[in-house]
C-alpha cells in the first residue's frame, strides 16, 4: 500500500466523493484507511460502560474506507495524483563510506518527492 498515516487524500468514490481528509490509520491487512475530516460519514457504535467511558452509550467512530477509493493530494494546487517509487542514491560526506540508496515515494503528476 502506498499511503501513510498523515497523508492528505481526496475521496474519489462513494458517499463522501470529492471530500478531502487526513489519514489517521492505515490497515494494511484489510487494505483500508481510517480518515479524519469535516463532514465525513461516521459509524454509530454502541459501547458498554468502562473506566474511560463510564456512561457507555452510542459513540460516533470514523468509517474505514477502501484504499482504492482515495487518492493522494499534493502541492500548493492540491492536485490529485498517483504514487510512484524511485531509488535515490546519496553520496556520503565521510571518506571511504558507501553511498546510501533508498526507495522514495514520488507524486506521479508533479514528480515531487513525498518522503
Chimera marker file (.cmm) of the C-alpha trace (Angstrom):
<marker_set name="trace">
<marker id="1" x="0.000" y="0.000" z="0.000" r="1" g="1" b="0" radius="0.5"/>
<marker id="2" x="1.395" y="3.394" z="-0.956" r="1" g="1" b="0" radius="0.5"/>
<marker id="3" x="-0.481" y="5.528" z="1.595" r="1" g="1" b="0" radius="0.5"/>
<marker id="4" x="0.840" y="6.529" z="5.012" r="1" g="1" b="0" radius="0.5"/>
<marker id="5" x="-0.559" y="7.969" z="8.215" r="1" g="1" b="0" radius="0.5"/>
<marker id="6" x="-0.776" y="11.755" z="7.974" r="1" g="1" b="0" radius="0.5"/>
<marker id="7" x="-1.197" y="11.932" z="4.175" r="1" g="1" b="0" radius="0.5"/>
<marker id="8" x="-3.805" y="14.317" z="2.746" r="1" g="1" b="0" radius="0.5"/>
<marker id="9" x="-6.211" y="12.477" z="0.437" r="1" g="1" b="0" radius="0.5"/>
<marker id="10" x="-9.384" y="13.096" z="-1.524" r="1" g="1" b="0" radius="0.5"/>
<marker id="11" x="-12.169" y="10.504" z="-1.701" r="1" g="1" b="0" radius="0.5"/>
<marker id="12" x="-12.799" y="9.554" z="-5.340" r="1" g="1" b="0" radius="0.5"/>
<marker id="13" x="-15.834" y="7.292" z="-4.959" r="1" g="1" b="0" radius="0.5"/>
<marker id="14" x="-18.616" y="6.518" z="-2.534" r="1" g="1" b="0" radius="0.5"/>
<marker id="15" x="-20.962" y="8.636" z="-0.445" r="1" g="1" b="0" radius="0.5"/>
<marker id="16" x="-18.239" y="11.152" z="0.501" r="1" g="1" b="0" radius="0.5"/>
<marker id="17" x="-16.914" y="11.610" z="-3.042" r="1" g="1" b="0" radius="0.5"/>
<marker id="18" x="-14.899" y="14.806" z="-3.527" r="1" g="1" b="0" radius="0.5"/>
<marker id="19" x="-14.219" y="15.472" z="0.163" r="1" g="1" b="0" radius="0.5"/>
<marker id="20" x="-10.686" y="15.957" z="1.458" r="1" g="1" b="0" radius="0.5"/>
<marker id="21" x="-9.466" y="14.204" z="4.586" r="1" g="1" b="0" radius="0.5"/>
<marker id="22" x="-6.353" y="13.221" z="6.508" r="1" g="1" b="0" radius="0.5"/>
<marker id="23" x="-5.349" y="9.595" z="7.091" r="1" g="1" b="0" radius="0.5"/>
<marker id="24" x="-5.498" y="8.678" z="10.793" r="1" g="1" b="0" radius="0.5"/>
<marker id="25" x="-4.670" y="4.973" z="10.479" r="1" g="1" b="0" radius="0.5"/>
<marker id="26" x="-3.659" y="2.545" z="7.743" r="1" g="1" b="0" radius="0.5"/>
<marker id="27" x="-4.970" y="-1.029" z="7.965" r="1" g="1" b="0" radius="0.5"/>
<marker id="28" x="-2.697" y="-2.897" z="5.555" r="1" g="1" b="0" radius="0.5"/>
<marker id="29" x="-4.179" y="-6.373" z="6.045" r="1" g="1" b="0" radius="0.5"/>
<marker id="30" x="-7.675" y="-5.093" z="5.239" r="1" g="1" b="0" radius="0.5"/>
<marker id="31" x="-6.411" y="-2.674" z="2.520" r="1" g="1" b="0" radius="0.5"/>
<marker id="32" x="-8.358" y="0.127" z="4.203" r="1" g="1" b="0" radius="0.5"/>
<marker id="33" x="-7.644" y="3.548" z="5.681" r="1" g="1" b="0" radius="0.5"/>
<marker id="34" x="-9.338" y="5.430" z="8.504" r="1" g="1" b="0" radius="0.5"/>
<marker id="35" x="-9.965" y="9.080" z="7.637" r="1" g="1" b="0" radius="0.5"/>
<marker id="36" x="-10.471" y="12.216" z="9.685" r="1" g="1" b="0" radius="0.5"/>
<marker id="37" x="-12.135" y="15.272" z="8.220" r="1" g="1" b="0" radius="0.5"/>
<marker id="38" x="-15.076" y="17.586" z="8.426" r="1" g="1" b="0" radius="0.5"/>
<marker id="39" x="-18.379" y="16.332" z="7.063" r="1" g="1" b="0" radius="0.5"/>
<marker id="40" x="-17.324" y="12.690" z="6.623" r="1" g="1" b="0" radius="0.5"/>
<marker id="41" x="-19.641" y="9.800" z="7.376" r="1" g="1" b="0" radius="0.5"/>
<marker id="42" x="-19.407" y="8.261" z="10.843" r="1" g="1" b="0" radius="0.5"/>
<marker id="43" x="-20.477" y="4.853" z="12.142" r="1" g="1" b="0" radius="0.5"/>
<marker id="44" x="-22.700" y="4.639" z="15.206" r="1" g="1" b="0" radius="0.5"/>
<marker id="45" x="-21.016" y="2.284" z="17.668" r="1" g="1" b="0" radius="0.5"/>
<marker id="46" x="-22.658" y="1.032" z="20.869" r="1" g="1" b="0" radius="0.5"/>
<marker id="47" x="-20.235" y="0.883" z="23.802" r="1" g="1" b="0" radius="0.5"/>
<marker id="48" x="-20.611" y="-0.687" z="27.208" r="1" g="1" b="0" radius="0.5"/>
<marker id="49" x="-19.702" y="1.405" z="30.251" r="1" g="1" b="0" radius="0.5"/>
<marker id="50" x="-15.980" y="1.265" z="31.057" r="1" g="1" b="0" radius="0.5"/>
<marker id="51" x="-13.428" y="3.208" z="33.079" r="1" g="1" b="0" radius="0.5"/>
<marker id="52" x="-12.687" y="5.516" z="30.151" r="1" g="1" b="0" radius="0.5"/>
<marker id="53" x="-16.389" y="5.941" z="29.251" r="1" g="1" b="0" radius="0.5"/>
<marker id="54" x="-18.424" y="5.387" z="32.456" r="1" g="1" b="0" radius="0.5"/>
<marker id="55" x="-21.783" y="6.165" z="30.876" r="1" g="1" b="0" radius="0.5"/>
<marker id="56" x="-21.358" y="3.997" z="27.778" r="1" g="1" b="0" radius="0.5"/>
<marker id="57" x="-23.857" y="4.747" z="25.025" r="1" g="1" b="0" radius="0.5"/>
<marker id="58" x="-23.703" y="5.439" z="21.313" r="1" g="1" b="0" radius="0.5"/>
<marker id="59" x="-20.389" y="6.795" z="20.004" r="1" g="1" b="0" radius="0.5"/>
<marker id="60" x="-19.518" y="8.066" z="16.516" r="1" g="1" b="0" radius="0.5"/>
<marker id="61" x="-16.469" y="6.362" z="15.014" r="1" g="1" b="0" radius="0.5"/>
<marker id="62" x="-14.815" y="7.157" z="11.664" r="1" g="1" b="0" radius="0.5"/>
<marker id="63" x="-15.640" y="4.902" z="8.725" r="1" g="1" b="0" radius="0.5"/>
<marker id="64" x="-12.959" y="2.631" z="7.268" r="1" g="1" b="0" radius="0.5"/>
<marker id="65" x="-12.579" y="3.440" z="3.557" r="1" g="1" b="0" radius="0.5"/>
<marker id="66" x="-11.034" y="1.111" z="0.986" r="1" g="1" b="0" radius="0.5"/>
<marker id="67" x="-7.604" y="2.354" z="-0.073" r="1" g="1" b="0" radius="0.5"/>
<marker id="68" x="-8.586" y="2.202" z="-3.747" r="1" g="1" b="0" radius="0.5"/>
<marker id="69" x="-11.297" y="4.822" z="-3.119" r="1" g="1" b="0" radius="0.5"/>
<marker id="70" x="-8.877" y="7.559" z="-2.045" r="1" g="1" b="0" radius="0.5"/>
<marker id="71" x="-6.208" y="9.463" z="-3.955" r="1" g="1" b="0" radius="0.5"/>
<marker id="72" x="-3.243" y="11.391" z="-2.616" r="1" g="1" b="0" radius="0.5"/>
<marker id="73" x="-3.325" y="15.217" z="-2.734" r="1" g="1" b="0" radius="0.5"/>
<marker id="74" x="-0.009" y="17.072" z="-3.134" r="1" g="1" b="0" radius="0.5"/>
<marker id="75" x="1.361" y="20.508" z="-3.892" r="1" g="1" b="0" radius="0.5"/>
<marker id="76" x="0.070" y="24.022" z="-3.445" r="1" g="1" b="0" radius="0.5"/>
<marker id="77" x="-2.655" y="23.484" z="-6.053" r="1" g="1" b="0" radius="0.5"/>
<marker id="78" x="-3.891" y="20.383" z="-4.153" r="1" g="1" b="0" radius="0.5"/>
<marker id="79" x="-3.618" y="18.132" z="-7.220" r="1" g="1" b="0" radius="0.5"/>
<marker id="80" x="-4.805" y="14.535" z="-7.069" r="1" g="1" b="0" radius="0.5"/>
<marker id="81" x="-2.052" y="12.151" z="-8.041" r="1" g="1" b="0" radius="0.5"/>
<marker id="82" x="-0.974" y="8.546" z="-8.017" r="1" g="1" b="0" radius="0.5"/>
<marker id="83" x="2.096" y="7.445" z="-6.100" r="1" g="1" b="0" radius="0.5"/>
<marker id="84" x="5.191" y="6.014" z="-7.721" r="1" g="1" b="0" radius="0.5"/>
<marker id="85" x="8.563" y="4.971" z="-6.373" r="1" g="1" b="0" radius="0.5"/>
<marker id="86" x="12.148" y="5.706" z="-7.337" r="1" g="1" b="0" radius="0.5"/>
<marker id="87" x="15.507" y="4.901" z="-5.820" r="1" g="1" b="0" radius="0.5"/>
<marker id="88" x="17.678" y="7.776" z="-4.666" r="1" g="1" b="0" radius="0.5"/>
<marker id="89" x="21.411" y="7.410" z="-4.103" r="1" g="1" b="0" radius="0.5"/>
<marker id="90" x="23.056" y="9.851" z="-1.749" r="1" g="1" b="0" radius="0.5"/>
<marker id="91" x="26.816" y="10.116" z="-1.537" r="1" g="1" b="0" radius="0.5"/>
<marker id="92" x="28.292" y="10.039" z="1.937" r="1" g="1" b="0" radius="0.5"/>
<marker id="93" x="30.339" y="13.024" z="3.170" r="1" g="1" b="0" radius="0.5"/>
<marker id="94" x="32.789" y="10.770" z="5.003" r="1" g="1" b="0" radius="0.5"/>
<marker id="95" x="35.745" y="9.262" z="3.214" r="1" g="1" b="0" radius="0.5"/>
<marker id="96" x="35.523" y="5.603" z="2.184" r="1" g="1" b="0" radius="0.5"/>
<marker id="97" x="31.877" y="5.391" z="3.312" r="1" g="1" b="0" radius="0.5"/>
<marker id="98" x="29.477" y="3.666" z="0.929" r="1" g="1" b="0" radius="0.5"/>
<marker id="99" x="26.722" y="5.589" z="-0.831" r="1" g="1" b="0" radius="0.5"/>
<marker id="100" x="23.269" y="5.257" z="0.709" r="1" g="1" b="0" radius="0.5"/>
<marker id="101" x="20.482" y="4.070" z="-1.572" r="1" g="1" b="0" radius="0.5"/>
<marker id="102" x="16.855" y="4.230" z="-0.506" r="1" g="1" b="0" radius="0.5"/>
<marker id="103" x="13.406" y="3.902" z="-2.025" r="1" g="1" b="0" radius="0.5"/>
<marker id="104" x="11.348" y="7.130" z="-2.064" r="1" g="1" b="0" radius="0.5"/>
<marker id="105" x="7.654" y="7.785" z="-2.751" r="1" g="1" b="0" radius="0.5"/>
<marker id="106" x="7.089" y="10.184" z="-5.662" r="1" g="1" b="0" radius="0.5"/>
<marker id="107" x="3.961" y="12.003" z="-6.888" r="1" g="1" b="0" radius="0.5"/>
<marker id="108" x="3.436" y="10.881" z="-10.490" r="1" g="1" b="0" radius="0.5"/>
<marker id="109" x="1.938" y="14.179" z="-11.781" r="1" g="1" b="0" radius="0.5"/>
<marker id="110" x="4.336" y="16.636" z="-10.157" r="1" g="1" b="0" radius="0.5"/>
<marker id="111" x="7.441" y="14.398" z="-9.816" r="1" g="1" b="0" radius="0.5"/>
<marker id="112" x="7.683" y="15.691" z="-6.230" r="1" g="1" b="0" radius="0.5"/>
<marker id="113" x="9.314" y="13.526" z="-3.553" r="1" g="1" b="0" radius="0.5"/>
<marker id="114" x="6.898" y="12.739" z="-0.727" r="1" g="1" b="0" radius="0.5"/>
<marker id="115" x="9.235" y="11.272" z="1.918" r="1" g="1" b="0" radius="0.5"/>
<link id1="1" id2="2" r="1" g="1" b="0" radius="0.2"/>
<link id1="2" id2="3" r="1" g="1" b="0" radius="0.2"/>
<link id1="3" id2="4" r="1" g="1" b="0" radius="0.2"/>
<link id1="4" id2="5" r="1" g="1" b="0" radius="0.2"/>
<link id1="5" id2="6" r="1" g="1" b="0" radius="0.2"/>
<link id1="6" id2="7" r="1" g="1" b="0" radius="0.2"/>
<link id1="7" id2="8" r="1" g="1" b="0" radius="0.2"/>
<link id1="8" id2="9" r="1" g="1" b="0" radius="0.2"/>
<link id1="9" id2="10" r="1" g="1" b="0" radius="0.2"/>
<link id1="10" id2="11" r="1" g="1" b="0" radius="0.2"/>
<link id1="11" id2="12" r="1" g="1" b="0" radius="0.2"/>
<link id1="12" id2="13" r="1" g="1" b="0" radius="0.2"/>
<link id1="13" id2="14" r="1" g="1" b="0" radius="0.2"/>
<link id1="14" id2="15" r="1" g="1" b="0" radius="0.2"/>
<link id1="15" id2="16" r="1" g="1" b="0" radius="0.2"/>
<link id1="16" id2="17" r="1" g="1" b="0" radius="0.2"/>
<link id1="17" id2="18" r="1" g="1" b="0" radius="0.2"/>
<link id1="18" id2="19" r="1" g="1" b="0" radius="0.2"/>
<link id1="19" id2="20" r="1" g="1" b="0" radius="0.2"/>
<link id1="20" id2="21" r="1" g="1" b="0" radius="0.2"/>
<link id1="21" id2="22" r="1" g="1" b="0" radius="0.2"/>
<link id1="22" id2="23" r="1" g="1" b="0" radius="0.2"/>
<link id1="23" id2="24" r="1" g="1" b="0" radius="0.2"/>
<link id1="24" id2="25" r="1" g="1" b="0" radius="0.2"/>
<link id1="25" id2="26" r="1" g="1" b="0" radius="0.2"/>
<link id1="26" id2="27" r="1" g="1" b="0" radius="0.2"/>
<link id1="27" id2="28" r="1" g="1" b="0" radius="0.2"/>
<link id1="28" id2="29" r="1" g="1" b="0" radius="0.2"/>
<link id1="29" id2="30" r="1" g="1" b="0" radius="0.2"/>
<link id1="30" id2="31" r="1" g="1" b="0" radius="0.2"/>
<link id1="31" id2="32" r="1" g="1" b="0" radius="0.2"/>
<link id1="32" id2="33" r="1" g="1" b="0" radius="0.2"/>
<link id1="33" id2="34" r="1" g="1" b="0" radius="0.2"/>
<link id1="34" id2="35" r="1" g="1" b="0" radius="0.2"/>
<link id1="35" id2="36" r="1" g="1" b="0" radius="0.2"/>
<link id1="36" id2="37" r="1" g="1" b="0" radius="0.2"/>
<link id1="37" id2="38" r="1" g="1" b="0" radius="0.2"/>
<link id1="38" id2="39" r="1" g="1" b="0" radius="0.2"/>
<link id1="39" id2="40" r="1" g="1" b="0" radius="0.2"/>
<link id1="40" id2="41" r="1" g="1" b="0" radius="0.2"/>
<link id1="41" id2="42" r="1" g="1" b="0" radius="0.2"/>
<link id1="42" id2="43" r="1" g="1" b="0" radius="0.2"/>
<link id1="43" id2="44" r="1" g="1" b="0" radius="0.2"/>
<link id1="44" id2="45" r="1" g="1" b="0" radius="0.2"/>
<link id1="45" id2="46" r="1" g="1" b="0" radius="0.2"/>
<link id1="46" id2="47" r="1" g="1" b="0" radius="0.2"/>
<link id1="47" id2="48" r="1" g="1" b="0" radius="0.2"/>
<link id1="48" id2="49" r="1" g="1" b="0" radius="0.2"/>
<link id1="49" id2="50" r="1" g="1" b="0" radius="0.2"/>
<link id1="50" id2="51" r="1" g="1" b="0" radius="0.2"/>
<link id1="51" id2="52" r="1" g="1" b="0" radius="0.2"/>
<link id1="52" id2="53" r="1" g="1" b="0" radius="0.2"/>
<link id1="53" id2="54" r="1" g="1" b="0" radius="0.2"/>
<link id1="54" id2="55" r="1" g="1" b="0" radius="0.2"/>
<link id1="55" id2="56" r="1" g="1" b="0" radius="0.2"/>
<link id1="56" id2="57" r="1" g="1" b="0" radius="0.2"/>
<link id1="57" id2="58" r="1" g="1" b="0" radius="0.2"/>
<link id1="58" id2="59" r="1" g="1" b="0" radius="0.2"/>
<link id1="59" id2="60" r="1" g="1" b="0" radius="0.2"/>
<link id1="60" id2="61" r="1" g="1" b="0" radius="0.2"/>
<link id1="61" id2="62" r="1" g="1" b="0" radius="0.2"/>
<link id1="62" id2="63" r="1" g="1" b="0" radius="0.2"/>
<link id1="63" id2="64" r="1" g="1" b="0" radius="0.2"/>
<link id1="64" id2="65" r="1" g="1" b="0" radius="0.2"/>
<link id1="65" id2="66" r="1" g="1" b="0" radius="0.2"/>
<link id1="66" id2="67" r="1" g="1" b="0" radius="0.2"/>
<link id1="67" id2="68" r="1" g="1" b="0" radius="0.2"/>
<link id1="68" id2="69" r="1" g="1" b="0" radius="0.2"/>
<link id1="69" id2="70" r="1" g="1" b="0" radius="0.2"/>
<link id1="70" id2="71" r="1" g="1" b="0" radius="0.2"/>
<link id1="71" id2="72" r="1" g="1" b="0" radius="0.2"/>
<link id1="72" id2="73" r="1" g="1" b="0" radius="0.2"/>
<link id1="73" id2="74" r="1" g="1" b="0" radius="0.2"/>
<link id1="74" id2="75" r="1" g="1" b="0" radius="0.2"/>
<link id1="75" id2="76" r="1" g="1" b="0" radius="0.2"/>
<link id1="76" id2="77" r="1" g="1" b="0" radius="0.2"/>
<link id1="77" id2="78" r="1" g="1" b="0" radius="0.2"/>
<link id1="78" id2="79" r="1" g="1" b="0" radius="0.2"/>
<link id1="79" id2="80" r="1" g="1" b="0" radius="0.2"/>
<link id1="80" id2="81" r="1" g="1" b="0" radius="0.2"/>
<link id1="81" id2="82" r="1" g="1" b="0" radius="0.2"/>
<link id1="82" id2="83" r="1" g="1" b="0" radius="0.2"/>
<link id1="83" id2="84" r="1" g="1" b="0" radius="0.2"/>
<link id1="84" id2="85" r="1" g="1" b="0" radius="0.2"/>
<link id1="85" id2="86" r="1" g="1" b="0" radius="0.2"/>
<link id1="86" id2="87" r="1" g="1" b="0" radius="0.2"/>
<link id1="87" id2="88" r="1" g="1" b="0" radius="0.2"/>
<link id1="88" id2="89" r="1" g="1" b="0" radius="0.2"/>
<link id1="89" id2="90" r="1" g="1" b="0" radius="0.2"/>
<link id1="90" id2="91" r="1" g="1" b="0" radius="0.2"/>
<link id1="91" id2="92" r="1" g="1" b="0" radius="0.2"/>
<link id1="92" id2="93" r="1" g="1" b="0" radius="0.2"/>
<link id1="93" id2="94" r="1" g="1" b="0" radius="0.2"/>
<link id1="94" id2="95" r="1" g="1" b="0" radius="0.2"/>
<link id1="95" id2="96" r="1" g="1" b="0" radius="0.2"/>
<link id1="96" id2="97" r="1" g="1" b="0" radius="0.2"/>
<link id1="97" id2="98" r="1" g="1" b="0" radius="0.2"/>
<link id1="98" id2="99" r="1" g="1" b="0" radius="0.2"/>
<link id1="99" id2="100" r="1" g="1" b="0" radius="0.2"/>
<link id1="100" id2="101" r="1" g="1" b="0" radius="0.2"/>
<link id1="101" id2="102" r="1" g="1" b="0" radius="0.2"/>
<link id1="102" id2="103" r="1" g="1" b="0" radius="0.2"/>
<link id1="103" id2="104" r="1" g="1" b="0" radius="0.2"/>
<link id1="104" id2="105" r="1" g="1" b="0" radius="0.2"/>
<link id1="105" id2="106" r="1" g="1" b="0" radius="0.2"/>
<link id1="106" id2="107" r="1" g="1" b="0" radius="0.2"/>
<link id1="107" id2="108" r="1" g="1" b="0" radius="0.2"/>
<link id1="108" id2="109" r="1" g="1" b="0" radius="0.2"/>
<link id1="109" id2="110" r="1" g="1" b="0" radius="0.2"/>
<link id1="110" id2="111" r="1" g="1" b="0" radius="0.2"/>
<link id1="111" id2="112" r="1" g="1" b="0" radius="0.2"/>
<link id1="112" id2="113" r="1" g="1" b="0" radius="0.2"/>
<link id1="113" id2="114" r="1" g="1" b="0" radius="0.2"/>
<link id1="114" id2="115" r="1" g="1" b="0" radius="0.2"/>
</marker_set>
